[in-house]
Amino acid sequence: MICRTCGRDSYHIITRYTDGRLEDTCNQCGNHQMAPVYDCYFDKPGTHYNIYDEKGNAVFIGSKGEKSYWMKRMKVREAGDRIHGASSYDPTYARVAQRNFREQLEKGA
């Protein structure tokens, strides 16, 4: 990836939204070792209408760290995939598929 600050090809880039613009810090032009890794989805800076402050106003989120902070403060977390990445897991179908698989193994197919 190319760092927007120094223009070099870097393997670790941190992007922050500061003063209305995106700023990069990479392993070559900044201190990348002190950066925490946040486990939340962040696509772009903007107002997130699902996260509110104490007054009930939607919060402007500018980075993964900021989103992680507000989610922790409001005691919420993002819902992940239900079964290791499968978003359409059907327990009935899983039981039938498992039974069919066992029957095929017993037949020696």
PyMOL commands that set and color helices and strands:
alter all, ss='L'
color gray80, all
select helices_A, chain A and resi 64-73+91-107
alter helices_A, ss='H'
color red, helices_A
select strands_A, chain A and resi 13-18+21-26+46-52+58-61
alter strands_A, ss='S'
color yellow, strands_A
deselect
rebuild
show_as cartoon
